[in-house]
Every structure is written in C-alpha cells, then in structure tokens.
C-alpha cells in the first residue's frame, strides 16, 4: 500500500491516535522483553512475545482498514501505514536471530541501513518520512504443493 498510495516513500504521518501509540509502544517495549528472554536462553518466550506484537499489528490493520482510508481519509491512511511500517522495523530487527534471511529482506524493503539493524540502534533510529523504498517483493516464497504422481 505504501508503494501504491504513498509514491513508494515512507509516509509522513499526522496526529497519532491511542491505537497508533499503543501499537508503537508495544513494538518499542519489546526489546527489553526479548533481550531478557534471550539472556535466559528462553527463546520460545522471546518468540512468543514477538508474536503477540505481530498479532496486535494484525488486529490494528483490520481495525484501521487502511484500504478504506485511502478513499475517505488519506492523511489518516498515511499515519496508519507509517505506524505499521515502524512496527515492522522493530519486529524485523528483533527476529533477526531466528529468521535472519527473512528479516534482512524485510529490513531491505524498509530501506533500513545496515548500521541501524542491531538491537543497540533499535531505539535510536526510526523510519524517516520521505525515504524512498524499493519495489515490494514477497519475503517468503509462495508454497505450491507438488502434484503426487
């Protein structure tokens, strides 16, 4: 949607709603939780915490319906898309130890510089509105079940 509705650039955003702030805070607060679980080698708990934020982002998309906002409220749509992209940046950085290839592809599509992809840079950097993004491509290949002879 960013490619199609925002000229392929990180959208500028307007005033953040309570829902926007809640999702962004969940993503921003995830680092401490994940770091603690990884330090204890409780990788399953780290992934569980990450997936809770992924679930929250999915609910946010359904609630905000940016596809409908593109016609009724383009400023709000850009804010929603920015909120989602910034949440994805956090998630991609935090899943790097578990799915490095997929995380790298997602960070590439968000135009996150190599120097801003580690846990230390997570809180210091955020997506800059106006940054040109590459053409979106699937992160995971489409699964096609082979016909059994």
C-alpha positions as CSV (number, residue, x, y, z in Angstrom):
1,X,0.0,0.0,0.0
2,X,2.9,2.4,0.7
3,X,4.2,1.8,-2.8
4,X,0.8,2.3,-4.4
5,X,-0.6,5.1,-2.2
6,X,2.5,7.0,-0.9
7,X,4.7,7.2,-4.0
8,X,6.9,4.4,-2.8
9,X,8.2,6.5,0.1
10,X,7.9,6.2,3.9
11,X,4.7,8.2,4.5
12,X,4.6,11.3,6.5
13,X,2.2,10.9,9.4
14,X,-0.4,13.1,11.2
15,X,-1.6,13.1,14.8
16,X,-1.2,9.7,16.4
17,X,-4.4,8.1,17.8
18,X,-4.4,6.0,21.0
19,X,-4.4,2.8,18.9
20,X,-1.3,4.1,16.9
21,X,0.5,4.9,20.2
22,X,-0.4,1.6,21.8
23,X,1.0,-0.4,18.8
24,X,4.1,1.7,18.6
25,X,4.7,1.4,22.4
26,X,4.2,-2.4,22.2
27,X,6.8,-2.6,19.5
28,X,9.2,-0.2,21.3
29,X,8.9,-2.1,24.6
30,X,9.5,-5.4,23.0
31,X,13.3,-5.0,23.1
32,X,13.6,-5.3,26.8
33,X,11.4,-8.3,27.0
34,X,13.1,-10.1,24.1
35,X,16.6,-9.3,25.5
36,X,15.7,-10.7,28.9
37,X,14.3,-14.0,27.4
38,X,17.3,-14.4,25.1
39,X,19.7,-13.8,28.1
40,X,17.9,-16.7,29.8
41,X,18.0,-18.8,26.6
42,X,14.2,-18.9,26.8
43,X,13.9,-18.5,23.0
44,X,10.4,-19.8,22.9
45,X,9.3,-17.0,25.3
46,X,11.1,-14.4,23.2
47,X,9.3,-15.6,20.1
48,X,6.0,-15.7,21.9
49,X,6.4,-12.0,22.9
50,X,7.3,-11.1,19.3
51,X,4.2,-13.0,18.0
52,X,2.0,-11.1,20.5
53,X,3.0,-7.8,18.9
54,X,2.6,-9.4,15.4
55,X,-1.0,-10.3,16.5
56,X,-1.6,-6.8,17.7
57,X,-0.4,-5.4,14.4
58,X,-2.7,-7.8,12.5
59,X,-5.7,-6.6,14.6
60,X,-4.6,-3.0,14.1
61,X,-4.7,-3.5,10.3
62,X,-8.2,-5.0,10.5
63,X,-9.5,-2.2,12.8
64,X,-7.9,0.7,10.9
65,X,-8.6,-0.7,7.3
66,X,-6.1,1.5,5.5
67,X,-7.5,0.3,2.2
68,X,-10.8,2.1,3.0
69,X,-8.9,5.1,4.5
70,X,-7.2,5.6,1.1
71,X,-10.5,6.9,-0.2
72,X,-12.0,8.5,2.9
73,X,-9.1,10.0,4.8
74,X,-5.7,9.9,3.1
75,X,-3.9,11.7,6.0
76,X,-5.1,9.0,8.4
77,X,-4.2,6.3,5.9
78,X,-0.6,7.6,5.8
79,X,-0.4,7.7,9.6
80,X,-1.7,4.1,9.8
81,X,0.8,2.9,7.2
82,X,3.7,4.7,8.9
83,X,2.7,3.1,12.3
84,X,2.7,-0.3,10.6
85,X,6.0,0.2,8.8
86,X,7.7,1.4,12.0
87,X,6.2,-1.6,13.9
88,X,7.6,-3.9,11.2
89,X,11.0,-2.3,11.6
90,X,11.1,-3.2,15.2
91,X,9.8,-6.7,14.6
92,X,12.3,-7.4,11.8
93,X,15.2,-6.3,13.9
94,X,14.1,-8.5,16.8
95,X,13.5,-11.6,14.7
96,X,17.0,-11.5,13.1
97,X,18.4,-14.2,15.4
98,X,15.6,-16.5,14.4
99,X,15.0,-15.9,10.7
100,X,17.9,-13.8,9.5
101,X,17.2,-14.1,5.8
102,X,13.6,-13.1,6.0
103,X,14.4,-10.3,8.5
104,X,17.1,-9.0,6.1
105,X,14.7,-8.9,3.2
106,X,12.1,-7.0,5.3
107,X,14.7,-4.5,6.5
108,X,15.9,-4.1,2.9
109,X,12.3,-3.3,1.8
110,X,12.0,-0.8,4.6
111,X,15.3,0.8,3.5
112,X,16.8,0.4,7.0
113,X,20.6,1.0,6.7
114,X,22.9,-1.8,7.8
115,X,24.2,0.2,10.7
116,X,20.7,0.6,12.1
117,X,19.8,-3.1,12.2
118,X,21.1,-4.2,15.6
119,X,19.5,-4.2,19.0
120,X,21.5,-1.1,20.0
121,X,20.3,1.1,17.2
122,X,16.7,0.0,17.6
123,X,15.6,2.8,19.9
124,X,17.9,5.4,18.4
125,X,16.6,5.3,14.8
126,X,13.2,5.3,13.3
127,X,11.9,5.3,9.7
128,X,12.3,8.8,8.2
129,X,9.2,10.0,6.3
130,X,10.1,10.6,2.6
131,X,12.7,7.8,2.4
132,X,12.4,6.1,-0.9
133,X,11.5,2.4,-0.6
134,X,12.4,-0.3,-3.1
135,X,9.6,-2.0,-5.0
136,X,8.0,-4.5,-2.6
137,X,8.7,-8.2,-3.1
138,X,7.5,-11.2,-1.2
139,X,9.5,-12.1,1.9
140,X,8.6,-15.8,1.8
141,X,8.2,-17.8,-1.4
142,X,4.8,-18.9,-2.3
143,X,4.2,-22.5,-1.3
144,X,2.9,-24.6,-4.1
145,X,2.1,-28.2,-3.3
146,X,3.5,-30.5,-5.9
147,X,1.1,-32.9,-7.5
148,X,1.7,-36.5,-6.4
149,X,2.2,-38.8,-9.4
